[in-house]
Amino acid sequence: MKIRVLVVDDSVFYQHRLQEVLDADPAIEVVGIAADGQQAIEKTKALKPDVITMDIEMPVMDGIAAVRKIMSECPTPVLMISSATKRGAKATFDAMDAGAVDFLTKDFHEIVEHREQAGREICKKVISVAQKRKNIFQESINNREIRTIKTRLEDYDILAIGASTGGPVAVQKVLKNLPQNFPLPVLVIQHMPGNFTPMFSERLNQICNLSVKQAEDGDVLLPGHAYVAPGGLQTTVRKSRREVLLEVKEGDQNMNYRPSIDVTYQSLAEVFLGKVLALILTGMGSDGCEGARKLKHDGSTIWAQDEATSVVYGMPMAVAKAGLTDQIISIERIGEALCLSMGKNTDQALVEEI
C-alpha cells in the first residue's frame, strides 16, 4: 500500500517539482494538489491522505490556519515546507504549535540542481512520518501501568537532550515543565538547520521558565539555563578550572549530522564522568546511540522516549535495542519525572502511558 500524499503550495512550479520527486519513490503516491489552505482542508476531508506537505504563505488561508483546522477536524500528519528565513522559521514553529509534525526547508535551487539528493531527503521524511500515523493520530490510550522513577538530580551535573524528527515539539514539552530553579544546566542537541536554531532558542526562552539561548563557543554551563546546539556546527564541552565551557566548532564536514548527538554525548562522557542524565527523544536513524553507549559505560543514566509518543521511533529504538536505557517513558511524562527527581523523596510512582 502506497503512502498517499496531499501537496499544498501556491507555487505551480513547486507543486510540480514536489510531485515529481514524491511520485518517483515507489512507496509514495501524490493523490492531490491544493493551492491554498482552504483547498487543503477540503481535499484532506475528501481524499484522506496519509501525509500532507504544507506551504506557509498562501492566499485565501495560510498554512498555519490550515494546520489548526485540519488538526481539529480531520487530524493528519503535516510536514511544513518553510522558507529558510527568520520569518519563515518563526512561522514554522507557529505551525508546529498548531499541530504540524515537522518541517522541510523550501529551496528552489536544491530541488532543481540537486533533485535526486533533495528528493531522497523529502521522501525519507514523508515515509518516516507516515509510518507513525496510527500511533500519533489514532492512538487509544487504554492501558496504563505504574512505573517508579528512582532518579535523583543531585546525582548529576548536567541534563542532555538529543532529538531529531518531531523533536522541536518534544523538546518544548520537556523544557516547559522545568522550573526556573532547575538545578542542572541543560544542553539540547536538535537536528535542525543553522538558520532555524536561533529562532528555536528564542522561542523556547519566551515560553519556558529556564533561561534558554543558542550555544556559543566559550559559554559557561550554569544551572537553570538551557543551551541549544547551533545547526551546522558541532557542540562539545571542556573543563576550565572549576567551570565547564561549551566549545562550538565546525567539526568534520563529512559527518551526517551537525550537530551530532553522538559527538556531544561522547564529549559529555569524558568531562562529567558518570554524572550525565541523557534523554534520547523522537528521531530518524540512530544518532546518539554510540554516545549513549559511552555515557552508560562511564556510569551515566539514559532515558528514552517511548514508541507510542515518538513521531519517528528510530533514535529511541536504537538505544533501547542496544540495552542502554534506564527508563523508557512517554514524552508527556518526562518533564514531570524530572521535577519529581528534584525532591528528596524520589521513589515515587509515575503513571506511564504504554
C-alpha positions in Angstrom: 0.0 0.0 0.0 1.5 3.3 -1.1 1.7 6.4 1.2 -0.9 8.8 -0.1 0.3 12.4 0.0 -1.5 15.7 -0.5 0.8 18.5 -1.7 -0.3 22.1 -0.7 1.5 25.0 -2.2 0.5 28.1 -4.1 3.5 27.9 -6.5 2.7 25.8 -9.5 6.4 25.3 -10.1 7.0 23.9 -6.6 3.8 21.8 -6.8 5.1 20.1 -10.0 8.6 19.6 -8.7 7.4 18.2 -5.4 5.0 15.8 -7.1 7.8 14.6 -9.4 10.2 13.7 -6.6 7.5 12.1 -4.5 6.0 10.1 -7.3 9.5 8.9 -8.2 9.5 6.9 -5.0 7.7 3.6 -5.4 6.4 3.8 -1.8 4.7 7.2 -2.3 1.7 8.4 -4.4 0.6 12.1 -4.7 -3.2 11.9 -4.6 -4.0 15.6 -4.7 -2.7 19.1 -5.0 -4.1 22.2 -3.3 -3.1 25.9 -3.9 -4.2 27.4 -0.6 -5.2 26.4 3.0 -8.9 26.3 2.3 -8.4 23.9 -0.5 -6.1 21.8 1.7 -8.9 21.4 4.3 -11.4 20.4 1.7 -9.1 17.9 -0.1 -7.9 16.4 3.2 -11.5 15.6 4.1 -12.3 14.2 0.6 -9.0 12.3 -0.1 -8.0 11.3 3.5 -4.2 11.4 2.7 -1.6 9.7 4.9 0.6 12.8 4.9 0.3 16.5 3.9 3.1 18.7 2.7 2.0 22.3 3.6 3.4 25.6 2.4 3.1 28.5 4.9 2.4 31.7 2.9 -0.6 31.2 0.7 -3.7 33.2 -0.4 -7.2 32.6 1.0 -5.9 30.8 4.1 -2.3 30.4 5.2 -0.7 27.1 6.2 -0.8 27.8 9.9 -4.5 28.4 10.0 -5.0 25.3 7.7 -3.0 23.1 10.1 -5.0 24.3 13.0 -8.3 23.5 11.2 -7.1 20.1 9.9 -6.0 19.0 13.4 -9.4 19.9 14.9 -11.5 18.3 12.1 -9.5 15.6 10.4 -6.1 15.0 12.1 -3.4 14.1 9.6 0.4 14.3 9.8 1.6 17.6 8.3 5.1 18.4 7.1 5.6 22.2 6.7 7.5 23.5 3.7 9.3 26.6 5.1 11.5 29.3 3.6 14.9 29.5 5.1 14.5 32.9 6.7 13.9 34.2 10.2 10.3 35.0 9.3 10.0 31.5 7.8 11.4 29.9 10.9 9.0 31.7 13.2 6.0 30.7 11.1 7.3 27.1 11.0 7.4 26.9 14.8 3.9 28.5 15.0 2.7 25.8 12.6 4.2 23.1 14.8 2.5 24.6 17.8 -0.7 24.3 15.8 0.0 20.6 15.3 2.4 20.1 12.4 4.8 17.2 12.9 8.0 18.5 11.3 9.3 20.8 8.5 11.4 20.9 5.4 13.1 24.0 4.1 11.9 25.2 0.7 14.9 25.5 -1.5 14.2 26.0 -5.2 17.9 25.7 -6.1 18.3 22.3 -4.4 15.1 20.8 -5.9 16.2 21.9 -9.4 20.0 21.5 -9.3 20.2 18.6 -6.9 16.9 17.0 -7.5 17.9 13.4 -6.7 19.5 14.2 -3.3 16.7 16.7 -2.3 14.1 14.1 -3.4 15.6 11.4 -1.2 15.5 13.7 1.8 11.9 14.7 1.2 10.8 11.1 0.6 12.6 9.8 3.7 10.8 12.3 5.9 7.4 11.6 4.3 7.8 7.9 4.8 9.0 8.1 8.4 6.1 10.3 9.4 3.5 8.2 7.6 4.7 5.1 9.5 3.7 6.7 12.8 0.3 7.9 11.6 -1.7 5.4 13.7 0.3 5.9 16.9 0.2 9.7 16.8 -3.2 10.5 15.5 -5.4 7.4 16.2 -4.0 6.1 19.4 -6.4 4.9 22.0 -4.9 5.2 25.5 -6.5 2.4 27.5 -3.6 0.6 29.1 -1.5 2.2 31.9 1.0 0.8 34.3 2.8 2.1 37.3 6.5 2.6 36.9 8.8 4.0 39.6 11.3 6.7 38.9 14.3 6.5 41.2 16.5 9.2 39.7 17.8 12.0 41.9 19.0 15.0 40.1 21.6 15.7 42.9 23.5 12.7 41.5 24.0 14.5 38.1 25.9 17.6 36.8 24.0 18.1 33.5 20.8 17.2 31.6 21.4 16.5 27.9 18.6 16.1 25.4 19.1 14.7 21.9 16.3 14.8 19.3 15.6 14.8 15.5 12.4 14.4 13.6 9.5 15.5 15.8 12.0 16.9 18.2 11.1 20.6 18.3 7.7 19.9 19.8 9.1 17.1 22.1 11.9 19.3 23.4 9.4 22.1 24.1 7.2 19.8 26.1 10.1 18.7 28.3 11.5 22.2 28.9 8.2 23.9 29.6 7.7 21.6 32.6 11.1 22.6 34.2 11.1 25.3 36.9 13.3 28.3 37.0 15.3 26.8 39.8 16.1 23.6 37.9 19.4 22.5 39.5 21.2 21.4 36.3 22.4 23.1 33.1 20.5 21.7 30.1 22.2 21.0 26.7 19.8 20.5 23.7 21.1 18.8 20.6 18.3 19.0 18.0 18.9 18.2 14.3 18.0 21.4 12.6 19.4 23.8 10.0 21.6 26.6 11.3 19.2 29.4 10.3 16.5 27.8 12.4 18.2 27.2 15.7 18.4 30.9 16.7 14.6 31.3 16.4 14.1 27.9 18.1 16.2 29.1 21.0 14.4 32.4 21.2 11.0 30.7 21.2 12.0 28.3 24.0 13.3 31.3 26.0 9.9 33.0 25.7 7.8 30.1 26.8 10.0 28.3 29.3 10.9 29.1 32.9 14.5 28.4 32.2 16.8 30.9 30.5 17.4 29.5 27.0 19.9 30.6 24.4 21.7 29.3 21.4 25.0 27.8 22.5 28.1 29.9 21.8 31.8 29.0 22.0 33.0 29.7 25.5 29.6 29.7 27.2 29.8 28.6 30.9 27.3 25.9 31.8 25.0 27.2 34.5 22.1 25.6 36.4 18.7 26.7 35.4 20.0 27.6 31.9 19.4 25.7 28.6 21.7 25.8 25.6 20.7 24.8 22.1 23.4 23.5 19.9 23.6 25.6 16.7 22.7 23.9 13.4 25.6 23.2 11.0 28.2 23.1 13.8 29.4 20.6 16.5 29.0 21.3 20.2 31.2 19.8 22.8 32.3 20.6 26.4 35.7 21.2 28.1 36.8 21.8 31.6 38.4 25.1 32.6 39.5 25.2 36.2 36.2 24.8 38.1 34.0 25.7 35.2 32.7 23.7 32.2 32.7 25.6 29.0 31.0 24.9 25.7 33.0 24.5 22.5 31.2 25.3 19.3 33.2 24.4 16.2 32.9 23.5 12.5 33.8 19.8 13.1 34.1 17.2 10.4 32.3 18.4 7.3 31.7 14.8 6.2 29.6 13.9 9.2 25.9 13.2 8.5 24.7 15.3 11.4 25.8 18.7 12.5 25.1 18.9 15.4 25.7 15.3 16.1 24.2 13.8 19.3 27.0 11.2 19.3 29.7 13.8 19.2 28.2 15.8 22.1 27.4 12.8 24.3 30.9 11.4 23.9 32.3 14.7 25.0 30.0 14.9 28.0 31.1 11.4 29.0 34.7 12.4 29.1 34.1 15.6 31.1 31.3 14.6 33.5 32.4 11.0 34.3 29.1 9.3 35.1 27.2 12.5 36.1 25.1 12.9 32.9 21.3 12.4 32.7 20.8 11.9 29.0 17.5 11.9 27.1 17.1 10.4 23.6 13.9 11.7 22.0 12.0 11.1 18.8 14.1 11.0 15.6 15.1 9.2 12.5 18.2 7.0 12.4 20.5 6.1 15.3 22.4 9.3 16.1 23.0 9.3 19.9 23.3 5.5 20.3 27.1 5.4 20.3 27.3 8.5 22.5 24.8 6.9 24.9 26.9 3.7 25.0 29.9 5.7 26.1 27.8 7.6 28.7 26.4 4.3 30.0 29.8 2.7 30.2 31.0 5.5 32.4 28.0 5.3 34.8 25.6 7.9 33.4 21.8 7.4 33.0 19.9 7.2 29.8 16.2 7.8 29.4 14.4 7.2 26.0 11.1 8.4 24.7 8.6 5.6 24.2 7.4 4.4 20.8 3.8 5.5 21.2 4.6 9.2 21.6 7.6 9.3 19.2 6.9 10.8 15.8 9.7 8.6 14.5 10.8 5.7 16.7 14.4 5.5 15.3 16.8 7.0 17.8 15.0 5.9 20.9 14.6 2.4 19.5 18.3 2.2 18.7 19.3 2.8 22.4 16.5 0.6 23.7 17.6 -2.3 21.4 21.2 -1.8 22.5 20.1 -2.3 26.1 21.3 1.2 27.1 18.1 2.6 28.6 17.3 3.1 32.3 13.8 4.4 31.6 11.5 4.3 28.6 8.9 7.0 29.1 6.1 9.0 27.4 7.1 12.5 26.3 4.1 13.8 28.3 5.7 12.4 31.5 9.4 13.3 31.1 9.1 16.8 32.5 7.0 15.5 35.4 9.6 12.8 36.1 12.4 15.3 36.1 10.5 17.6 38.6 9.8 14.6 40.9 13.5 13.8 40.8 14.3 17.3 42.2 12.6 16.3 45.5 14.2 14.4 48.4 11.8 11.5 48.1 12.3 10.4 44.6 10.9 6.8 44.9 7.6 7.9 43.6 5.2 6.2 41.3 4.7 7.7 37.8 1.8 6.7 35.6 3.2 5.9 32.2 1.2 5.5 29.0 2.0 2.3 27.2 
